[in-house]
Amino acid sequence: MASLTIRKLPDDVKHELRQVAARNGRSLEEEARRALIALVRPEQPTKRKSIGQMIFELSRPGFDTPEVPDSPASFATFDDE
């Protein structure tokens, strides 16, 4: 693994990074490492399925839909009292 030294980092940036690290329960070094990795390797957004694709997948044989428990219907009552 490589090492990196960052010079002339503003004090307020270091302070804020230390606070973020503390909130996340990590060391300053680990938080900086994760921030740099996220910067150079951004997560690719997952491709969203269309509603048609989801309906198609639900209609395939062998797909079990969750069972809804039977319950008696209830009607709204409007009392004049």
N, C-alpha and C positions, 0 to 999 in steps of 0.2 A: 504494500500500500504506500502511496505517496503522502508526503507531508506538505503543508502549505502554511506560510506565514503571511499575515496581512498587516501591513504597516499603514500608519496614518488613518486608522479607522476612527471616526468621530466618537467621542466618549458617550454621547447620547445614544448612538446606534448600538454600541456594546451594552449599555445599560438596558435598553429596550429588549435586545436579544436575550440578555440574562433573565429578564422578567418573563419573557415568553417561555424560555427553557424551564424556569421554575414552575410556571403554570402547567406545563406538560410533563413535569416530573423527570426532566432530562438535564444533563450537564450542558454548560454553555457550548462545549466542543461538539457534543452530539447534535444539539439544535442547529449549530452552524453547518455541520456536515449534512444534515437533512435538508436544510434550506438550499445549500449549493447543489445537492443532487436533484432536488425538485426544480431548480432553475435550469439545469442543463438536460434533464430528462423529464419533461412534463408528461403527466399521465395523459394517454390518449383517451378522449371521451368515448364511452361505449356507444355503439350505434343503436339508436332507438328503433324499436319495431313499430311498424304502422299498425293501425287498428285492424286493418284487413288481415295482416299477418298474424296478429294475436287471435282473431276469431278463427282463422284457418287452423291454427295450432290447437285451439280448444275443441274444434270439431273433429279432430282426427280420432280414429278408433283406438281404444285402449286408454284414452285419457279419462281419468276419473274426476268428476266434478265433486266438490265437497257437498255432503248431504246437509240439507237444511232441516232442522228438527220440526216435526209437525206441531203446530200450536193452533188452538182455536182462534178464529178471527174475532176481533173485538171491534165494536162499532162506537163511534163518538156519540155521546149523549149530551144533549143540551137541555138542562133543567131551567125552568123559569124562576126557580127560587133563589 
